[in-house]
């Protein structure tokens, strides 16, 4: 996010949130170009979960609640990585992706 862009919520200022949005866009582009399957559906849900849980967790005031949402987001990032591993082993994506 550039300095000239307006933010309405605190989570929009987080670098991790911006990176999660970029990752979500990348995952969505991959999902759109390969045949739909349970793995692409899972990747779509997991990559969305990363973004959504960062935003929701950042809005929590108790440390325990914040950590819980951030933990879920981290778990979703590992789930997304596993989806990419499966897509790679099925030769649906390249090593570069």
N, C-alpha and C positions, 0 to 999 in steps of 0.2 A: 504494500500500500504506500503510495507516495505521500509526501507531505501535503500536497494540494487536495487530496481526497478527504471528504468529510466522513467522520465516523460517528455513529449514533450509539454504539454500545462499547463497553470496555473490552470485550473479547475481540473485537475487530482490530484492536491495536496490538494484539499478541502476535509475535512472529510465528509461534507454533500454529496459531489459528490460520494465518496466511499460508503457511506451508501445507497445512492440512487441506485447505481449499484447493491449492494447486495439485496436490496428490489426488484429491477427489475428482478433479477435472481430468487428470491423466487416466485414472481408473475408469471413468465413464467413457472416455474415448476408446479405450481398449475394449470395454464391454460392448460398445456399439458396433465395432468392426468384426468381432468374431461371433460364431454361432451362439445363440442363447442357450444356457445350460444352468444347472443348479449351482455351478461354480461361479458363473458370471452374476447370477442373482445374489449369491453370498458375497461376492466382491463388492457389488453395488451397495448392499446393506452395510457391510463392514466399513467401507470408505465413507459412507454417509455418517455412520456412528462416530467415527473419529471426530469429524467436524462438530456434530451436534453435541457430543459429550464435553468437548472443550468449552463450547459456548455455555452450556448449562452449568458445568462445574465452576466456571469463572464467575457465575452469578451467585454462587452459594457463599454464605458468610461463615459457616462453621468449617474449620480446617478438615474435620472428618468427612463432611459432605463433599467438599472440594476434591479431596484426595480420592474419594470413591469414584467420582465422575472422571477424573483424570486417569485413574487406574483402568476404568472401562474403555476409555479412549485408547490407552496404550495397548490393551488387549485386542481391540479392534484393529490396531495397526499391525499387530502380529498375525492376526487372522487374515488381513489383506495380503500380507507378505506370503502367507501359506497358499492363498488362492493363486497368486502369481507363480509360485513354485509348481503348483498343479498344472496351471495353464502352460508353463514352460515344458514340463515333462510330457504333456500331451501334444507338444509341438504346435501350440496355437499362438504363442508369442515367441519373440526372439530373445536371445540372451541380453541384448542391449536394452530391451524394454524392462 
